[in-house]
Structure formats: C-alpha cells, structure tokens
Amino acid sequence: MPAAEFGELSPGELELMIEAWYARERRQEIRAAQIVTVLCNANRDPSRKSTPFELADCSPMLEDMRSPPPDDEEMESKLDALASALG
C-alpha cells in the first residue's frame, strides 16, 4: 500500500490491517517454532530434560501457548502414583 493511502484509512481500517499483519506474523512464528521444537526434541537428552520442549520454549511470542501447570489435585494424584510405584 502506498504511503499516501495510509492517511486515507479510518482508525477501524487501520486496526484491521494491524490485526491481519499480527496474525500473519504469529503464523510465521508458529512455523519457525515448530521446526526448532522438533530439532530440540530430536536432540534432547531425556536424562537431563525429561519433558519434551514446547513451542513456547522456542519462541517468547508464543508464551500464551504454554501448557498450564498442573493443579493441586492433579499434582497430588501424580505424587500418590509415584509413591505407590516406589513402594
């Protein structure tokens, strides 16, 4: 879009353009993070890092995609299962 046309945009039109730009940037960031995540997980040493890498580990822009931490009930059930497995 030529620079002269930006002055003719309404605030709503400009906001829609910015949202479309951000959506494109986010999709590109997801694609790049997927490649990096696959490479990281393929070369991950399970003895040093037991959980796989997530997209958010490879891109700060995708922090909102991070898995939420387990709640108290879920953590308690995992600890009970671990305690019973260990005897």
C-alpha positions as CSV (number, residue, x, y, z in Angstrom):
1,M,0.0,0.0,0.0
2,P,1.5,3.4,-0.9
3,A,2.3,5.7,2.0
4,A,-0.2,8.3,0.7
5,E,-3.1,5.8,1.2
6,F,-2.4,5.4,4.9
7,G,-3.6,8.9,5.6
8,E,-7.0,8.0,4.0
9,L,-7.6,5.0,6.3
10,S,-10.1,5.2,9.1
11,P,-8.9,4.1,12.5
12,G,-11.0,1.0,12.2
13,E,-9.5,0.1,8.8
14,L,-6.0,0.6,10.2
15,E,-6.8,-1.6,13.2
16,L,-8.0,-4.4,10.9
17,M,-4.7,-4.1,8.9
18,I,-2.6,-4.3,12.0
19,E,-4.6,-7.3,13.3
20,A,-4.1,-9.0,9.9
21,W,-0.4,-8.3,10.0
22,Y,-0.1,-9.6,13.6
23,A,-1.9,-12.8,12.6
24,R,0.5,-13.4,9.7
25,E,3.5,-12.8,11.9
26,R,2.1,-15.2,14.5
27,R,1.6,-17.9,11.9
28,Q,5.2,-17.5,10.7
29,E,6.4,-17.6,14.3
30,I,4.5,-20.8,14.9
31,R,6.0,-22.4,11.8
32,A,9.5,-21.4,12.8
33,A,8.9,-22.6,16.4
34,Q,7.6,-25.9,15.2
35,I,10.8,-26.6,13.3
36,V,13.0,-25.5,16.3
37,T,10.9,-27.6,18.7
38,V,11.3,-30.7,16.5
39,L,15.1,-30.2,16.3
40,C,15.3,-29.6,20.1
41,N,13.2,-32.7,20.9
42,A,15.1,-34.9,18.4
43,N,18.4,-33.9,20.1
44,R,17.1,-33.8,23.7
45,D,18.8,-35.9,26.3
46,P,15.9,-37.5,28.3
47,S,18.1,-38.0,31.3
48,R,18.8,-34.2,31.5
49,K,15.3,-33.0,30.4
50,S,12.6,-35.5,31.0
51,T,9.8,-33.4,29.5
52,P,9.7,-32.5,25.8
53,F,10.2,-28.9,24.6
54,E,7.0,-26.9,23.8
55,L,6.5,-24.2,21.2
56,A,6.7,-21.6,24.0
57,D,10.2,-22.8,24.9
58,C,11.4,-21.8,21.5
59,S,9.6,-18.5,21.0
60,P,8.7,-15.9,23.6
61,M,6.0,-14.6,21.2
62,L,4.1,-17.9,21.8
63,E,4.2,-17.8,25.6
64,D,0.4,-17.9,25.7
65,M,0.5,-21.4,24.1
66,R,2.4,-22.9,27.1
67,S,0.7,-25.8,28.9
68,P,-0.8,-24.7,32.2
69,P,0.9,-26.1,35.3
70,P,-0.9,-29.0,37.0
71,D,-3.5,-28.0,39.6
72,D,-3.2,-29.2,43.2
73,E,-5.5,-32.3,42.6
74,E,-3.5,-33.4,39.5
75,M,-0.2,-32.9,41.3
76,E,-1.4,-34.9,44.3
77,S,-2.6,-37.8,42.2
78,K,0.8,-37.9,40.4
79,L,2.6,-37.9,43.7
80,D,0.4,-40.6,45.1
81,A,1.0,-42.7,41.9
82,L,4.8,-42.2,42.3
83,A,4.7,-43.0,46.0
84,S,2.8,-46.3,45.3
85,A,5.1,-47.2,42.5
86,L,8.2,-46.7,44.7
87,G,6.6,-48.7,47.5
